[in-house]
Amino acid sequence: MTASAILLASVCIYLAIGVPVAFALGLSTVTALVLSDQFPMIVMLKETFTGIDSFPLMAVPFFILAAELMSGGSLTEVLLRFAGQFVGHKRGGLGYTNVVGLTFFSGISGSALADAAGPGSMMIKMMDKAGYDRAYAAALTASTAIVGPIIPPSIIMIIYALADDNVSVGALFMAGLLPGILIAAAMCVVNWYVSKRRNYRGDNEHPTLVEILRTTWKALPAILLPVLILGGMRAGWFTPTEASVVAVFYALVCGKYWYGTLEWKAVPDILSRSALLTASVLVIIAMSASFAWVLTIEGVPQLAANWIADMQLSPWMFLLVVNVFLLVFGIFIEPLPGVMVLVPILAPVAAKVGIDPIHFAMIVIYNLTLGMITPPVGGLLFVTSNVSRVPLSALTRELKPFLWAHGVVLLLLTFVPALSNWLPHAMGFK
């Protein structure tokens, strides 16, 4: 057997017996190198470290730290109050607050799991006390947390830009804005429908103009962080990696001096959590890099490109096939290793059939992220089920209308490229 055949067979076996994804990728690479006897074992060490030896990758730990600092500075409560003052009084108001609050928070965290475990868990408790079905609140939270990796800054977008030289981090950050807003709007539509059927009432108290201005003023620094990151990158003040460092200092100043809720004694714990999360991300990237190297050196991307080219698919048919493939693939594999393994294979084929690389990037990212809310592996489902104390079966039943809404948004992103590439092109990104 060739090294690539052993690699793919062994990774399926490791995943089937419950080995964590990162270690399954690493073990399958070792297995392929040992059994095929085509390459020396030193390749594993070299490619593993080469995979994380990247200056742009330094943005990941800093964006993670910035999100942790903002959360430690009571940012979650501030953003939820800001979102609630506009939609809290409407039918299903707390559901809208959940969607809007998580959308704002996603512009800071860059992580769906962080959104669900932080502000999402708070909103589930609030909705439960207000009479909402707890399983519905959990499903709404998990479905909305998908915007975390879509709206910038986004960890998965940084990784994608490393895997595909045809797109930049700045272009992907800009490309995520409109799809992120569209996803949030779709979740609001589902909340409106369900709230109307179940008669979920809103808060009858309307905030006064003075209260609105006061809450907005307090939330302004948190809201401006994504604007600072994107605006600074577009103006050429700093690169994405430098922007992540700016975000850390901005979050530190806001939490300590603007909100006055960040204590110095809490910083060691924040640094510890950030380091653990960063380590978990880097292990996945490192193992995925060695896995992808074996596929590349064996010519799998070229074989896939030639095979698809021989099928003579139109760009739209190719995107439909890719959508189905990624949705199935994303059920079993987490987004980060999915990007590292699949993008070097699929992106060249997409370019060959004439698909805009930014458009294709958003389709891949959205598809793989959707795998986080589809059983049996969906990481968001387990996190949300844990923080909400809702059985996974009840949570899955409530997900159906949200999955339909995500499907509609995915079709729109697939067949309307401007939703992904208009803004980055308009802002000068290529």
N, C-alpha and C positions, 0 to 999 in steps of 0.2 A: 504493500500500500504506500501511496505517496504521503508526504508529510502533511499536506492539507487535508487529505481524507482522514488520516489518523486524528488530526487536530479537531475536525468537525465532529467526528464520531465520539471522541473522548469528552468534548465539552458537553455534548448532549447527555452522556452517561453521568458526568459529574453533577450537572444541573438536576437530572432526574432523581439522584439519590440525596439531594438537598444540600449540596455544597454551595456556600455563598458565591455569588456571581464573580466577584473579583478573584477569589481563589480558584474557582472553576476555570476561569480563563488562564490563570497562571499554571495550574496543574496540567491542563490540556496542552499547553505549549511545551512544558517539560516532557510530557508523554510523547508528543509528536517528535521532538528532537531526539529522544532516547530510542524509540522504536524504529524510526525511519533511518537513523544513522546517516543522515545526509548533511547535517550541520553540527558543529561542535557546541557543547553546552554553554560555552562562554557567550554565545549569541544571546542567550536568555538574559544574562546579567547586563550585557551591553545595551540591548534594546529596551530593557526595563528602565534603566537609568536615563537613556536617551529620550524616552517618552516624557519624562518630567523635567528634562534639562532645557527649559524654555523660559525666556524672559516674560513673554505675555502671560504665561501661566501663573506668575507671581500675583496677578490681579485676583486670583481665586481666594487665597487666604485673607487678603485685605478687604475684599467685599464681604466675606463671611464675618470678619471682625467688625466691620462697620455696622452690619445688621445686628450683631449681638450687642454692640454699644448702644445703638438706638433703642433696642428692646429693653436693655437695662436702664435706660433713661425714661421709662414710662411712656415710650412713644406709642405703644399699642393703644392705651387708653385715650390718648390725645386724638389719634386718627379715627378711632371708633366714635368718639364724641363729635368730631368734625363731620364724619359721614352721616351720622344719625340725625343731625340737625336739619338736613335737607330731605331725608326720605323716611325718617322714623315715624312721622305722623300718618303715613299712608297705609292702606290695607296691606298687610304683609310687611310692615315697615322694618321690623328687625331683620327680615330676610334680605331686604334691600341694603340695610346697613351692613350686614355680613358681606355682601357682594362688593359694595363700594369700599368698605374698610379694607378688605383683603386686597382689592385692586390697588389702593394707595400703598399698602404695606409691601406689595410685590415690587414696587419701584425702589425698595430699599433692600429687601432680603435676597432676591434672586433665586429663591428656593421654595418649591411647593411644600416640602415637608416642614420648613420653618413657618410658613404661613398657616398651615393646618395646626401645628402644635402650639403656636403662640396666640395670635389674635383669633384664630379659628376656634380654639378650645374655649376662649372667653365668650365668644358669640354663641356657641352651642349651649353653654350654661344659661346665658341671658335669654335665649329663645325658649329653652325648656321651662324656665320660670314664668315666662309670659304666656305659656299655654301651647306652644308649638310642639308637634310630635318630635321627640328627641332624635329619632332615626332620620326624619326629614331634615332637621337642622344639621346633622352630621353629613348627610348626603350633599346638601347644599354647600357645606364647607369644603368637602373633598373636591367637588366639581369645580368650585370657584378657585381653589388653591392652584389649579392648573395654570392660572395666569402668572404665577410666581416665576417660572422659567421663561415666559413669553415677553413680559414687560421688562425693559432694562432697569438696572443691570442684571444680567443673567449668566450664571455659571456655565450652563450648557452651551450658550452662544460663544463663550470664550473658547471652550473645548472644540466646538464645531469649526471656528476660524483656524484653529491649529491643525485640524484634520483636512481642511480644504483651503488651499492657497488662493482660490479665486474670490474669496469673500474676506472682508475685514471685520473686526469686532465692532467698530463704529457703525458700519453698514448694517450689521445684524441688530445692534441695539436700536437703531432707528426703525428697522423693519418690523420690530416687535410691537411698536406702539399701537398701530391701527388694529392688528389682529387681537391684541390684548384687550382693547376697548370693545371690540366686537364680541369676544368671548364673554366679557362681563355683561354686555347688553343681553346676550342670549340667556345667561343665567337669570337675569332680572325678568325676562319674559316668562321663563319657567316658574319663577317664584310668584309672579303675578297670577298665572294660571292656577297653580296649586293653592295659593292663598285665597283666591276667589272661591274655589271649590270647597275648601275646608273652613272658610270664614275666619282666617287668621286676621285679627284686628291690629290696627296700628295704635301708636300713642296719640291720644287726642290733643295733647298739649303742643301748641306751636311755639317754638322759641321766638323771643322778641328779636328785633333788629340788633339791639345792643348785645344780646347773648350770642347772636350769630357772629357779629364782628369780633367779640372777645374770643370765641372759640376758634375762629378762623385765624386770628392774629397769633394765638398760641400754637396752632398747628402749622403755621406758615414755614418755619425752618425745616420741618420734616417733609413737607410737600416740595420744597425747593431743592432737596438733595438730588433727585433724578434730573431736575432741570440743570443743576450745576454740573452734573456728570456729563450729560449729553451736550449741553451748551459749551462747556469747556473743551470737549473733544472736537466739536464742530469748529470752534474758533481757533483751534490749534494751540490752545494753552497747555494741554497735556495729552499724553497718550492714554489708552485704556488702563494700562498698568499704573501710570502715574495718577490717573483719576481715582483708582481704588485707594491709593494712599491719601489723597485729598479727602475722600469720603470718610476715612477713619478719623482724621483730625476734625473734620466737620461734625461727625457724630459725637466725638468726645467733647467738643466745645458745647454743642447743643445740649447733650445730656447733663453736663456738669454745670454750665453757667446760664443757659437759657431756661431749661426746665428745672434745674437744681435738684434733680432726683437721682442722679448717678453718683454713688458713693465710691471713693477711692478704694475702700476695702472690698468692693464688689469686682474690681477690675481683674484680680488674679483668677477668679472663677470664670469671668468672661473670656479671658485669654485661654484658659484651660479648655472650655467648651469649643472655642474657635479652633484651637490646635487639633482637638480630636476630630472635629468635622472635616478640617482640611486634610488630615492624615487619611481619613476614609476616602475622600475624593481622589487624592493623589495615588493611593494604592490601586483604585479602579483604573485610573489613567495609565499607570505604569504597566499593570498586567495586560490591559487592552492593547498597549503599544506593541508588546512582544507578540501577542496573539495576531495582531494585524500584520506584523512584519512577516510572519510565516506565510500568511495568505498572499501577501504582495510578492514575496520572493518566489512563490510557487506559480505566480501568474494568474491567480484567481480573478483579480479585477479585470485583467485583459480578456480572459475567457468569458466573463460575464458580459463585458462590453460587446464583444464580437457576437455572442449568442443573442443578445437583445437587438443588436444592429441587424442581424440576419432575419429577425422577425419582422423588420420594417414597420414598427409601430409608429403611429403619429405621436406627437408630444403629449396630447391629451390622453391617449390610450396608455402611453407609458406611465403617466402620472397616476392613472387609475390603478394600474397594476402595482405600482410602487406603494400607493396608499393601502391597498389590501395586504400586501406583503409586510409593510411596516406595522400595521395594526395587529397582525398576527404575531410578528416578531416581538413587538412591544409588550405583549401579554406575558412573555416569559423572561425578557431581558430588561434591565433598568436602562433609563435614557443615556447615561454617560457612557457605559461600555457599548451601548448600541450605536452611538455616534462614532466612537473610536473605531469600531469594527466595520460598520456599514458605509460610512461616508467615503472612505478611500475607494470603495468599490462602486457605489452608486453615483457619486458626484461626477466623475468623468463621463459616465454613460449619459447622464442628464445633459451635460454640456454638449455632448456629441449629437444629441437629437434637438438641440437648440433651445433648451430651457434656461431662463435667467437663473444664475447661481444663487442669487438672494431669494428669489421665489422658491426655488427648490429647497434651500436651507430651512425656510420657515415651515414648509410642508413636512420635512423630516423631523424637525424639532417638535412640532405640534403632535405628529403621529406618535412619536416615541414617548412624549410626555403623557399622552392619553393612556398609555399602558399602565400608568401609575394608579388609575382608577378602574382597571378591569381585572377581575379575578382570573387566575388564582394567585398571581404574584404581586398584584398592584400594591406598591409600598404605601401610597397615600391611604388606601383603604384600611390597612392595618394600623397606621398611625392614628387616623381619625377614629377608628373603632376603639382604640385604646384610650385616647383622651376623652372620648364621649361616653365610654362604657356602654356602647351599643353593640349588640351581637352582629357579626359580619353578615349573617344572612339577612337581618332586618335592614342593615345599611345598603346591601346590594339591591334589595327590592325597591328601595326609594330612589335608586340611581337611574332607573329606566328613562324618565323624561329628560334628565340631564344628559344622558348619553345620546339621545336623539338630537338634542340641541347642539351638542358638540359635533355630531355628524353633519348637521346643516352648515355649521361654521367651517368645518373641514372642506366641504364641497365648495363653499364660497372662496376659500383661500386657494383651492386648487384651480378653479376655473376663472377667477378674477385676479390675475397676477398683480394688478395695481395695488391691491390691498397690502401686498408685501413689499413691492419694490418702488412704488411711487414716492414715498417719503424719503428713503435713502437717496434715490436718484435726484430728487428735488433739492436735497441738502448737500449735494455734491459728492456723495459716496458712490463708488463704483463696485 
